[in-house]
């Protein structure tokens, strides 16, 4: 009878260890599933040999490592502002993210020039993953105009396109300028 309890205990321990290993291996193999804001189809954006460690981390986890870093160090956010400015995002979204021909991105609770200046046009933009999908693959024009495809891995991208890392830096910069009164889900 004592031998049976030892055997049952060994089986329970082995089962627990195996289940733990399966859980760990399953989470290690997980990847961020990106979808188009236009049609919800999968986006074929993959890590490349030239991607930064931060870009590779995002493509595995859907968490933008720059967001918390820029929130903790506003001076670092200048790297994102530089990409935003250099690619003329301000031509549509404004130099202070206030919105000109496109929605404002600072989400000023007192509003701005358009109907979408105090809320996100696409609710998914409250997450870094959602905003990445919107910038990378463009928009269907819910706010009155369409946004171009920006990611350099997608067909039809604007100019030379932007890398995953460049888009992540822009998103983190936008987050540092957020003035809305809603929850800052991207900091969790």
C-alpha positions in Angstrom: 0.0 0.0 0.0 2.9 2.4 0.8 4.4 1.6 -2.7 1.2 2.6 -4.4 1.2 6.0 -2.7 4.8 6.6 -3.7 4.0 5.6 -7.3 0.9 7.9 -7.4 3.0 10.7 -6.0 5.7 10.2 -8.7 3.0 10.2 -11.4 1.5 13.4 -10.0 4.9 15.1 -9.9 5.9 14.0 -13.4 2.5 15.2 -14.7 2.9 18.5 -13.1 6.4 19.0 -14.5 5.3 18.0 -18.0 2.3 20.3 -17.9 4.5 23.1 -16.8 7.0 22.5 -19.6 4.2 22.5 -22.1 2.9 25.8 -20.8 6.3 27.4 -20.9 7.1 26.1 -24.4 3.7 27.2 -25.6 4.2 30.8 -24.4 7.7 30.9 -25.8 6.4 30.0 -29.2 3.7 32.6 -29.0 3.8 35.5 -31.4 2.0 38.7 -31.9 -0.9 38.2 -34.4 -1.2 41.5 -36.3 -4.3 42.3 -38.4 -5.3 45.0 -40.7 -7.4 47.9 -39.5 -9.1 47.9 -42.9 -10.3 44.3 -43.2 -9.0 42.4 -40.1 -6.9 40.1 -42.4 -3.5 39.0 -41.0 -0.6 41.3 -41.7 2.5 39.5 -43.0 5.0 41.5 -40.9 7.8 39.4 -39.6 11.0 40.0 -37.8 14.0 40.6 -40.0 17.8 40.3 -39.6 18.0 44.1 -39.4 15.3 44.6 -36.8 16.3 46.0 -33.4 15.8 43.8 -30.3 12.9 46.1 -29.4 11.2 45.4 -32.8 11.7 41.7 -32.4 10.3 41.8 -28.8 7.2 43.6 -30.0 6.6 41.1 -32.9 6.7 38.3 -30.3 4.7 40.0 -27.5 2.6 42.9 -29.0 4.1 45.1 -26.2 6.0 48.2 -27.4 9.1 48.4 -25.2 9.6 52.1 -26.1 6.3 53.2 -24.6 7.2 52.7 -20.9 10.8 53.8 -21.6 9.6 57.1 -23.2 7.1 57.7 -20.4 9.9 57.4 -17.9 12.3 59.5 -19.9 10.6 62.2 -22.0 14.0 63.2 -23.5 14.1 59.7 -25.1 10.8 60.5 -26.8 12.6 62.8 -29.1 13.7 59.8 -31.2 10.0 59.1 -31.9 9.3 62.8 -32.6 12.2 62.8 -35.1 10.6 59.9 -37.1 7.2 61.5 -36.9 8.6 64.8 -38.2 10.9 63.4 -40.8 8.1 61.4 -42.4 5.7 64.4 -42.4 3.1 62.8 -40.1 2.6 66.4 -39.0 1.3 67.3 -42.4 -2.0 65.5 -41.5 -1.9 65.0 -37.7 -0.3 68.4 -36.8 3.1 69.4 -35.3 1.6 69.1 -31.8 -0.5 66.1 -32.7 -3.6 68.3 -32.7 -4.9 67.1 -36.0 -5.1 69.1 -39.2 -6.5 67.0 -42.1 -6.5 63.8 -39.9 -7.5 63.1 -36.4 -5.6 64.6 -33.5 -3.4 62.1 -31.7 -3.0 63.8 -28.3 -6.7 63.3 -27.5 -7.2 66.6 -25.9 -10.4 66.2 -23.8 -11.5 69.7 -24.8 -11.5 68.6 -28.4 -9.7 69.9 -31.5 -10.5 70.5 -35.1 -12.5 67.4 -35.7 -15.0 65.0 -34.4 -12.4 62.4 -33.5 -10.0 64.7 -31.7 -11.1 63.7 -28.2 -11.4 60.0 -28.8 -9.7 57.3 -30.9 -11.2 56.8 -34.3 -10.5 53.1 -34.0 -10.9 51.8 -30.4 -8.0 49.4 -31.0 -5.7 52.4 -31.0 -5.9 52.5 -27.3 -3.4 49.6 -27.4 0.1 49.8 -28.9 -0.7 46.7 -31.0 -3.8 48.4 -32.4 -2.1 51.6 -33.2 0.8 49.7 -34.8 -1.7 47.9 -37.1 -3.3 51.2 -38.0 -0.1 52.9 -38.9 1.5 49.9 -40.5 -1.4 49.0 -42.9 -3.4 52.2 -43.2 -7.1 52.9 -42.5 -10.4 52.5 -44.4 -11.3 56.2 -43.9 -13.8 56.1 -41.1 -12.8 59.7 -40.1 -13.3 61.1 -43.6 -10.0 60.2 -45.1 -7.8 57.2 -45.5 -4.3 56.8 -44.0 -1.5 55.4 -46.2 0.2 52.1 -45.7 3.5 52.9 -43.9 5.2 49.6 -43.1 8.0 48.7 -45.5 7.1 45.0 -45.5 3.7 45.7 -46.9 2.8 46.2 -50.6 1.9 49.8 -51.6 3.8 51.4 -48.7 4.5 55.1 -48.8 7.9 56.1 -50.1 10.6 53.9 -48.6 8.2 52.9 -45.9 8.9 52.7 -42.1 10.5 49.8 -40.3 8.8 48.1 -37.3 11.2 50.0 -35.0 10.4 53.4 -36.5 6.7 52.8 -36.1 7.1 51.7 -32.5 9.1 54.9 -31.7 6.4 57.1 -33.3 3.7 55.3 -31.2 5.7 55.7 -28.0 6.2 59.4 -28.8 2.4 59.8 -29.4 1.7 58.2 -26.0 4.0 60.7 -24.2 1.9 63.5 -25.6 -1.5 62.0 -24.7 -3.8 64.5 -23.0 -7.0 62.5 -22.9 -8.8 61.6 -19.7 -9.2 58.0 -20.6 -7.2 55.0 -19.2 -3.7 54.7 -20.4 -3.9 51.0 -21.3 -0.5 51.1 -23.0 1.3 51.7 -19.7 0.0 48.5 -18.2 
